[in-house]
Amino acid sequence: MAKPKPNIAAAFDSLPIADAAPVSRRGRLASSASTAEPTVLVGANLPPRYARNIALLHAETGKTKKELLQEALDLLFTAKGGPALRI
């Protein structure tokens, strides 16, 4: 007769449970920046080269992709004669 398999779930029962990190409604970890200012999604379906280039800039500069896109939009608004959104 085969040996019974050990109950792995019982091993986890003895582990202490850490406090859970706050999670947003979309299931992602909530960040402190999300509470500072309300945000909306601004997006577009673009060719893959845009994603590749933004990823390269992210790696080279250390800025987040969000920061890079905000900077690019600020430059576009300023170039078209409008005010930059950041003050």
N, C-alpha and C positions, 0 to 999 in steps of 0.2 A: 504494500500500500504506500502511496506517495505521502511525503511529509506535508503537513498543512503549511500554507504560506503565512508569513508573519503579517500581522495587522499594522500596516504603516500609518493609518489614520490615528491609531492609539499613541504613536510616537509624537505626533503633533499636539495632542491634547495636553501634554506636560509642559509645552513651551509657553513662556509668558507672552501675552498679547500687548503689543505696543500701541500707543495712541495712534489712530489713523490720521493721515494728513487730510486737510480739507479738500474736497473734490467738488468741482463745478458741476452744473447740470449736464454738461456734455461728457462727463466722466473723466475729464482731465484734471490734473492737480490745479487747484486754484492758486493764483499768484497774488502777491500784494499789489502788483501794478494794476491788476484788473479792477481793483476797488477804487483806484485813484480817479479814473475818468471813464465814463461809459464809452464803449467802442461799437463799431459796426464792421461787418465784413465788406471789404472792397476787393473784388477779384476779377479775374478774366482767364479764359482758356487760351493759353499762348503756346507757341511751339516749344519743344523741349530745350532748345538752346537758351531760352531765358532762365529756366530753372537751373541749368548747368552753370550759367554765368553768375547768377545770384549766389549759388552755392560756393563758387570759387571766390567771389568777393567776401563772402562770410568767412571762409577759411583764411583768407589773406589779411583781412582787417580785424577780425575778432568781433565785429559788430553783428548783432542778430539780423536775420533776414528781414524782420519787421522794421528795424531801424534803417536798414539800407533802402527799403521800399519807401519809407516815410521821407528819407532824404531825397530820393529820386523824385517823388511827387512834389516836394517843396521846391526843388530846382525847376521842375516843369511849370509850376504855378508862377514862379518868379520870372521865368523866361517868357511866359505868355503875357506879362504885364500885370499879373495879379499879385497880391501880397502873399508872402509865405505864411503858412498856418501857424508855425511855431513862433512864439514870442520870447 
